């Protein structure tokens, strides 16, 4: 499948006359708990030719495509990606840290990794993960007697990411197991999570079953705590843009010579 993904990425480059700078796995396979029928969530950053940028009108700066072979492709144009990088956008920061890389060419991704600490904003990231945890908890777990096992991970992972951010003031790892090993010390809670992981990998995640009270209570308490901890607003201060402008211009030169 990896060769098939690389072939699809090459097709996208040729069809759209672009260059893909970085393509990674961003879903359950990168998180470390994929089941046999999990999709391939491929995310990429790409750059257009110089002429695309030198015009009055703005055109679509993203791409999406879902293929019949369970490959979900989505990409951001470089200028869009740099704008989000400046805001410490968690999905983009995750792409740069993904343990599964399908394609990486030119020096741009390496430069951004080197600047990640400078542009990292713990509060902004915590807002993102808390919002994700809240919406998934309210939709899939709250006030439900029967739940699908896989839905717990959509809340557990962002909540543990919030814990990591609060404790270390660094960006959390993508791998779910690293978060669990570092942060979950309650034996009963750990046992419940480990049991969920085993069933998720075995492909039992779609079956509805009685909710797991210890997990529901843990997640509800954490959501309440972080709602009070983070507050309602995010800093609107913009980090320096000049460095990212330089990277953008150098990328155009490096890619298209």
C-alpha positions as CSV (number, residue, x, y, z in Angstrom):
1,X,0.0,0.0,0.0
2,X,2.9,2.4,0.7
3,X,4.0,2.1,-2.9
4,X,0.5,2.7,-4.0
5,X,0.3,5.9,-1.9
6,X,3.6,7.1,-3.4
7,X,2.2,6.4,-6.9
8,X,-0.9,8.5,-6.1
9,X,1.3,11.3,-4.8
10,X,3.3,11.3,-8.0
11,X,0.0,11.4,-10.0
12,X,-1.2,14.4,-8.0
13,X,2.1,16.2,-8.8
14,X,1.9,15.5,-12.5
15,X,-1.8,16.3,-12.8
16,X,-1.7,19.6,-10.9
17,X,1.9,20.7,-11.9
18,X,2.9,21.0,-8.3
19,X,5.7,19.6,-6.1
20,X,4.8,17.8,-2.8
21,X,7.3,18.8,-0.1
22,X,6.1,16.5,2.6
23,X,3.5,13.7,2.7
24,X,2.8,11.8,6.0
25,X,0.2,9.6,7.7
26,X,-2.0,11.6,10.0
27,X,-4.6,9.1,11.3
28,X,-4.9,6.0,13.4
29,X,-1.9,4.4,11.7
30,X,0.3,7.3,12.9
31,X,-1.3,7.3,16.3
32,X,-0.4,3.6,16.7
33,X,-3.8,1.9,16.9
34,X,-4.8,1.1,13.4
35,X,-7.1,-1.9,12.8
36,X,-7.1,-4.0,9.6
37,X,-9.8,-1.9,8.0
38,X,-8.4,1.5,8.9
39,X,-8.2,4.1,6.2
40,X,-4.9,5.6,5.1
41,X,-5.1,9.3,6.0
42,X,-2.4,10.9,3.9
43,X,-1.7,14.6,4.4
44,X,0.7,16.7,2.4
45,X,2.2,20.1,1.9
46,X,2.8,21.3,-1.7
47,X,4.1,24.2,-3.6
48,X,2.7,25.8,-6.8
49,X,4.8,27.3,-9.6
50,X,5.8,30.9,-9.2
51,X,3.2,32.1,-11.8
52,X,0.4,30.7,-9.6
53,X,1.3,33.2,-6.8
54,X,1.9,36.2,-9.1
55,X,-1.7,37.1,-10.0
56,X,-4.5,39.2,-8.7
57,X,-7.0,36.6,-7.8
58,X,-6.6,34.1,-5.0
59,X,-7.3,30.4,-5.9
60,X,-8.0,27.4,-3.8
61,X,-5.1,26.7,-1.5
62,X,-6.0,23.1,-0.5
63,X,-6.7,19.7,-2.1
64,X,-8.9,16.8,-1.1
65,X,-9.5,13.4,-2.7
66,X,-10.8,10.1,-1.3
67,X,-9.9,7.1,-3.4
68,X,-11.7,3.8,-3.7
69,X,-8.7,2.0,-2.1
70,X,-9.3,3.6,1.3
71,X,-6.7,6.3,0.7
72,X,-7.8,9.7,2.0
73,X,-5.7,12.4,0.5
74,X,-5.6,16.0,1.6
75,X,-3.0,18.7,1.1
76,X,-2.3,22.4,2.0
77,X,-0.5,24.8,-0.3
78,X,2.8,26.0,1.2
79,X,1.7,29.6,1.8
80,X,-1.4,28.4,3.6
81,X,0.8,26.0,5.6
82,X,3.2,28.7,6.7
83,X,0.4,30.9,7.8
84,X,-1.0,28.1,10.0
85,X,2.5,27.3,11.2
86,X,2.8,30.9,12.4
87,X,-0.3,30.3,14.5
88,X,1.1,27.1,16.0
89,X,-1.6,25.0,14.2
90,X,-1.6,21.5,15.9
91,X,-2.6,19.5,12.8
92,X,0.4,21.0,10.9
93,X,2.7,20.5,13.8
94,X,1.6,16.8,13.9
95,X,2.3,16.4,10.2
96,X,5.9,17.6,10.8
97,X,6.3,15.0,13.6
98,X,4.4,12.1,12.0
99,X,6.3,8.7,12.5
100,X,5.1,7.6,9.1
101,X,6.6,9.7,6.2
102,X,5.6,8.7,2.6
103,X,7.5,11.5,0.9
104,X,9.9,14.2,1.9
105,X,11.9,16.3,-0.6
106,X,13.7,19.6,-0.5
107,X,14.7,21.3,2.7
108,X,11.5,23.1,3.7
109,X,10.1,20.5,6.2
110,X,13.5,20.3,8.0
111,X,13.6,24.1,8.3
112,X,10.1,24.1,9.8
113,X,10.9,21.4,12.3
114,X,13.9,23.5,13.3
115,X,11.6,26.6,13.9
116,X,8.8,24.7,15.6
117,X,9.9,25.6,19.1
118,X,10.1,29.3,18.2
119,X,6.5,29.4,16.9
120,X,5.0,26.9,19.3
121,X,2.2,28.3,21.5
122,X,1.1,25.9,24.2
123,X,-2.2,27.9,25.0
124,X,-3.2,27.9,21.3
125,X,-2.6,24.1,21.0
126,X,-4.5,23.4,24.2
127,X,-7.5,25.3,22.9
128,X,-7.4,23.1,19.8
129,X,-7.2,19.8,21.6
130,X,-9.8,20.8,24.2
131,X,-12.2,21.9,21.5
132,X,-11.7,18.5,19.8
133,X,-12.2,16.6,23.1
134,X,-15.4,18.6,23.9
135,X,-17.1,18.1,20.6
136,X,-16.3,14.4,20.4
137,X,-17.3,13.8,24.0
138,X,-20.6,15.6,23.5
139,X,-21.4,13.9,20.2
140,X,-20.3,10.3,21.0
141,X,-20.1,9.7,24.8
142,X,-22.1,12.1,26.8
143,X,-25.4,10.8,28.1
144,X,-25.2,7.7,26.0
145,X,-25.7,4.2,27.5
146,X,-24.2,2.5,24.5
147,X,-21.1,3.8,22.7
148,X,-18.7,2.6,20.0
149,X,-15.3,1.7,21.5
150,X,-13.3,3.7,18.9
151,X,-15.0,6.9,19.9
152,X,-13.2,6.9,23.2
153,X,-9.9,7.5,21.4
154,X,-11.3,10.7,19.8
155,X,-11.5,12.1,23.3
156,X,-8.7,10.4,25.1
157,X,-6.0,11.4,22.7
158,X,-6.7,15.2,22.8
159,X,-7.3,15.2,26.5
160,X,-3.9,13.4,27.1
161,X,-2.4,16.0,24.7
162,X,-3.7,18.7,27.0
163,X,-2.1,17.0,29.9
164,X,1.2,16.8,28.0
165,X,1.1,20.5,27.1
166,X,0.3,21.5,30.7
167,X,3.0,19.4,32.3
168,X,5.8,19.7,29.8
169,X,5.0,22.9,27.9
170,X,6.1,21.1,24.7
171,X,4.2,19.8,21.8
172,X,2.8,16.3,22.4
173,X,3.8,13.2,20.5
174,X,1.5,11.8,17.9
175,X,1.8,8.2,19.2
176,X,-1.0,7.5,21.6
177,X,1.0,4.9,23.5
178,X,3.7,7.5,24.4
179,X,1.0,9.7,25.9
180,X,-0.5,6.8,27.9
181,X,2.8,5.5,29.1
182,X,3.9,9.0,30.3
183,X,0.6,10.3,31.7
184,X,-1.7,7.5,32.9
185,X,-0.7,6.3,36.4
186,X,-4.1,5.1,37.7
187,X,-4.0,1.3,37.4
188,X,-7.8,1.0,36.8
189,X,-7.8,3.7,34.2
190,X,-4.7,2.2,32.5
191,X,-6.4,-1.2,32.4
192,X,-9.5,0.2,30.8
193,X,-7.4,2.0,28.1
194,X,-5.2,-1.1,27.4
195,X,-8.4,-3.2,27.0
196,X,-9.8,-0.6,24.5
197,X,-6.5,-0.6,22.6
198,X,-6.5,-4.4,22.2
199,X,-10.1,-4.4,20.9
200,X,-9.4,-1.4,18.6
201,X,-6.5,-3.1,16.9
202,X,-8.5,-6.4,16.7
203,X,-11.2,-4.6,14.7
204,X,-13.9,-4.6,17.4
205,X,-14.2,-0.8,17.6
206,X,-17.4,-0.4,15.7
207,X,-19.5,-2.5,18.0
208,X,-21.8,-0.6,20.4
209,X,-21.4,-1.6,24.0
210,X,-22.2,-0.2,27.5
211,X,-20.2,2.9,28.2
212,X,-17.1,2.5,30.4
213,X,-17.9,4.6,33.5
214,X,-14.3,5.1,34.6
215,X,-13.4,6.5,31.2
216,X,-16.5,8.7,31.0
217,X,-15.9,10.1,34.4
218,X,-12.2,10.7,33.7
219,X,-12.9,12.5,30.5
220,X,-15.7,14.6,31.9
221,X,-13.5,15.7,34.8
222,X,-10.6,16.6,32.5
223,X,-12.8,18.5,30.1
224,X,-14.2,20.5,33.1
225,X,-10.7,21.1,34.4
226,X,-9.2,22.3,31.1
227,X,-12.2,24.5,30.3
228,X,-11.5,26.4,33.5
229,X,-7.7,26.2,33.0
230,X,-7.5,27.5,29.5
231,X,-10.2,30.2,29.5
232,X,-12.3,31.5,26.7
233,X,-9.7,33.4,24.6
234,X,-6.5,32.7,22.7
235,X,-3.7,35.2,22.4
236,X,-3.9,37.1,19.1
237,X,-0.2,38.1,19.2
238,X,1.4,37.2,15.9
239,X,5.0,35.7,16.0
240,X,7.5,37.2,13.5
241,X,6.7,36.6,9.9
242,X,10.0,37.6,8.3
243,X,11.6,34.1,8.8
244,X,8.6,32.4,7.2
245,X,8.6,34.8,4.3
246,X,12.2,33.9,3.7
247,X,11.4,30.2,3.8
248,X,8.6,30.7,1.3
249,X,10.8,32.6,-1.1
250,X,13.7,30.2,-0.8
251,X,11.3,27.3,-1.3
252,X,10.1,28.6,-4.6
253,X,13.7,29.0,-5.7
254,X,14.8,25.6,-4.4
255,X,11.9,23.7,-5.9
256,X,11.6,25.4,-9.3
257,X,15.2,26.7,-9.6
